[in-house]
């Protein structure tokens, strides 16, 4: 296999040498290897796609990350428009915050099992955990908490942001468990 230097790749691709070094360190140039302090790039290597271009971003409607779905914004303010699943999740969140727990439970339950979007599925599982632990609507805490952890163990875009749900969930549940202790009453 023939290799070229960073300088040669810079001239061929029209990219600054320091940026090529960064691309090599990030593994964006296939087959590049570090020998001593210099990078060797295969002569057949393709110029990496610039992450700022439309080509790199692909279809703007695919896998849109909207977490959390803000219930305070009108539904028609979202660009691109909400999918049917996202609209159902948003409505269920609105019902949840309006203390219509049975109504929201049915939607969260359906979305947590049938949603195609991983973000919608994770949010629905999150709200099912809250409903099961705080409002005790005969929901299996283990089922939804384990399901939430299982979904968060897979690889998907914006995983780190979605993983913030677990400490948030622990905090919310911890706060609600302290209330009966402070009042010296049981949850019933």
C-alpha angles and dihedrals in degrees: 000000000000121000134199130203127251089254092055091047088049091055093044097048101031093237125132114257093239090055091050089054089052091049090051092050091050092050094243093131109068115229096011113144135187116236110183103315097331131085121228115205123197111250089229094053116124124232107262117247113257106246091217095063130092089243091061094044093051120188108007091209094054118096097349111190112222108159122188103020102223111226091196093069121080112253093240092058094075118100116231093027118258117271118237090260093050092047090050091049091048091050091048090051089051090051090047093054089046088057094247091136100163091051094048092043092062093052095043090049093051093045094047090058105032109027117121094203112079090211093056091045092051093047091049091050089048092055091045088056090052092047092048096048103036107028098027099215093169091274123147107246092192093053095054098035092050090044090052091050091047092052091047091052091063122086118254138137116284092017093147092056092049092048087066086077092076098060089040090053092048090050094049093048091045090054093050092048090055094055096072090045091053092048092041090232135114123246092257 
